[in-house]
């Protein structure tokens, strides 16, 4: 897997750390919101370079960026 990387999306810095979970590969992602709360979630991807976002009680602004987050991962790989 590739190394840790960061990407600014919509003015917020997202930090991507590679993870392996069983037979799945993906990234642990974290980002701070405007109040300084750090949100953490995972993005697992398949052989077709499509990722799925997994996390609990994520705000809608993170969920709405799923396509952009997937693009950032594909550009990095």
C-alpha positions as protocol buffer text, in pm:
chain_id: "A"
residue {
  index: 1
  type: UNK
  ca { x: 0 y: 0 z: 0 }
}
residue {
  index: 2
  type: UNK
  ca { x: 101 y: 359 z: -51 }
}
residue {
  index: 3
  type: UNK
  ca { x: 207 y: 596 z: 224 }
}
residue {
  index: 4
  type: UNK
  ca { x: 8 y: 849 z: 423 }
}
residue {
  index: 5
  type: UNK
  ca { x: -108 y: 1150 z: 221 }
}
residue {
  index: 6
  type: UNK
  ca { x: -311 y: 1467 z: 268 }
}
residue {
  index: 7
  type: UNK
  ca { x: -552 y: 1642 z: 35 }
}
residue {
  index: 8
  type: UNK
  ca { x: -738 y: 1971 z: 73 }
}
residue {
  index: 9
  type: UNK
  ca { x: -1099 y: 1933 z: -42 }
}
residue {
  index: 10
  type: UNK
  ca { x: -1349 y: 2218 z: -7 }
}
residue {
  index: 11
  type: UNK
  ca { x: -1106 y: 2407 z: 214 }
}
residue {
  index: 12
  type: UNK
  ca { x: -1054 y: 2123 z: 463 }
}
residue {
  index: 13
  type: UNK
  ca { x: -747 y: 1904 z: 496 }
}
residue {
  index: 14
  type: UNK
  ca { x: -824 y: 1533 z: 478 }
}
residue {
  index: 15
  type: UNK
  ca { x: -556 y: 1295 z: 605 }
}
residue {
  index: 16
  type: UNK
  ca { x: -543 y: 949 z: 445 }
}
residue {
  index: 17
  type: UNK
  ca { x: -361 y: 660 z: 613 }
}
residue {
  index: 18
  type: UNK
  ca { x: -345 y: 320 z: 439 }
}
residue {
  index: 19
  type: UNK
  ca { x: -508 y: 28 z: 623 }
}
residue {
  index: 20
  type: UNK
  ca { x: -568 y: -340 z: 561 }
}
residue {
  index: 21
  type: UNK
  ca { x: -871 y: -512 z: 711 }
}
residue {
  index: 22
  type: UNK
  ca { x: -873 y: -880 z: 632 }
}
residue {
  index: 23
  type: UNK
  ca { x: -872 y: -910 z: 255 }
}
residue {
  index: 24
  type: UNK
  ca { x: -978 y: -546 z: 206 }
}
residue {
  index: 25
  type: UNK
  ca { x: -749 y: -251 z: 153 }
}
residue {
  index: 26
  type: UNK
  ca { x: -841 y: 108 z: 207 }
}
residue {
  index: 27
  type: UNK
  ca { x: -771 y: 421 z: 405 }
}
residue {
  index: 28
  type: UNK
  ca { x: -841 y: 555 z: 750 }
}
residue {
  index: 29
  type: UNK
  ca { x: -941 y: 919 z: 689 }
}
residue {
  index: 30
  type: UNK
  ca { x: -967 y: 1205 z: 933 }
}
residue {
  index: 31
  type: UNK
  ca { x: -1064 y: 1569 z: 901 }
}
residue {
  index: 32
  type: UNK
  ca { x: -1151 y: 1854 z: 1136 }
}
residue {
  index: 33
  type: UNK
  ca { x: -1470 y: 2055 z: 1104 }
}
residue {
  index: 34
  type: UNK
  ca { x: -1510 y: 2430 z: 1162 }
}
residue {
  index: 35
  type: UNK
  ca { x: -1546 y: 2381 z: 1539 }
}
residue {
  index: 36
  type: UNK
  ca { x: -1229 y: 2171 z: 1559 }
}
residue {
  index: 37
  type: UNK
  ca { x: -1402 y: 1835 z: 1600 }
}
residue {
  index: 38
  type: UNK
  ca { x: -1203 y: 1558 z: 1435 }
}
residue {
  index: 39
  type: UNK
  ca { x: -1411 y: 1319 z: 1226 }
}
residue {
  index: 40
  type: UNK
  ca { x: -1271 y: 976 z: 1146 }
}
residue {
  index: 41
  type: UNK
  ca { x: -1394 y: 720 z: 895 }
}
residue {
  index: 42
  type: UNK
  ca { x: -1274 y: 452 z: 657 }
}
residue {
  index: 43
  type: UNK
  ca { x: -1279 y: 421 z: 282 }
}
residue {
  index: 44
  type: UNK
  ca { x: -1241 y: 73 z: 134 }
}
residue {
  index: 45
  type: UNK
  ca { x: -1189 y: 29 z: -238 }
}
residue {
  index: 46
  type: UNK
  ca { x: -1230 y: -250 z: -488 }
}
residue {
  index: 47
  type: UNK
  ca { x: -1040 y: -352 z: -800 }
}
residue {
  index: 48
  type: UNK
  ca { x: -1249 y: -113 z: -1009 }
}
residue {
  index: 49
  type: UNK
  ca { x: -1114 y: 186 z: -812 }
}
residue {
  index: 50
  type: UNK
  ca { x: -1451 y: 250 z: -648 }
}
residue {
  index: 51
  type: UNK
  ca { x: -1453 y: 329 z: -278 }
}
residue {
  index: 52
  type: UNK
  ca { x: -1718 y: 302 z: -16 }
}
residue {
  index: 53
  type: UNK
  ca { x: -1723 y: 528 z: 284 }
}
residue {
  index: 54
  type: UNK
  ca { x: -1779 y: 370 z: 626 }
}
residue {
  index: 55
  type: UNK
  ca { x: -1824 y: 556 z: 952 }
}
residue {
  index: 56
  type: UNK
  ca { x: -2067 y: 626 z: 1231 }
}
residue {
  index: 57
  type: UNK
  ca { x: -2278 y: 938 z: 1262 }
}
residue {
  index: 58
  type: UNK
  ca { x: -2085 y: 1130 z: 998 }
}
residue {
  index: 59
  type: UNK
  ca { x: -2212 y: 1477 z: 911 }
}
residue {
  index: 60
  type: UNK
  ca { x: -2376 y: 1532 z: 575 }
}
residue {
  index: 61
  type: UNK
  ca { x: -2090 y: 1753 z: 451 }
}
residue {
  index: 62
  type: UNK
  ca { x: -1853 y: 1453 z: 470 }
}
residue {
  index: 63
  type: UNK
  ca { x: -2101 y: 1217 z: 308 }
}
residue {
  index: 64
  type: UNK
  ca { x: -2154 y: 1465 z: 24 }
}
residue {
  index: 65
  type: UNK
  ca { x: -1780 y: 1453 z: -56 }
}
residue {
  index: 66
  type: UNK
  ca { x: -1764 y: 1079 z: -119 }
}
residue {
  index: 67
  type: UNK
  ca { x: -1700 y: 1123 z: -494 }
}
residue {
  index: 68
  type: UNK
  ca { x: -1424 y: 1379 z: -433 }
}
residue {
  index: 69
  type: UNK
  ca { x: -1261 y: 1157 z: -166 }
}
residue {
  index: 70
  type: UNK
  ca { x: -1270 y: 861 z: -404 }
}
residue {
  index: 71
  type: UNK
  ca { x: -1107 y: 1077 z: -674 }
}
residue {
  index: 72
  type: UNK
  ca { x: -832 y: 1185 z: -432 }
}
residue {
  index: 73
  type: UNK
  ca { x: -752 y: 821 z: -353 }
}
residue {
  index: 74
  type: UNK
  ca { x: -746 y: 721 z: -719 }
}
residue {
  index: 75
  type: UNK
  ca { x: -518 y: 1015 z: -807 }
}
residue {
  index: 76
  type: UNK
  ca { x: -278 y: 917 z: -528 }
}
residue {
  index: 77
  type: UNK
  ca { x: -259 y: 553 z: -629 }
}
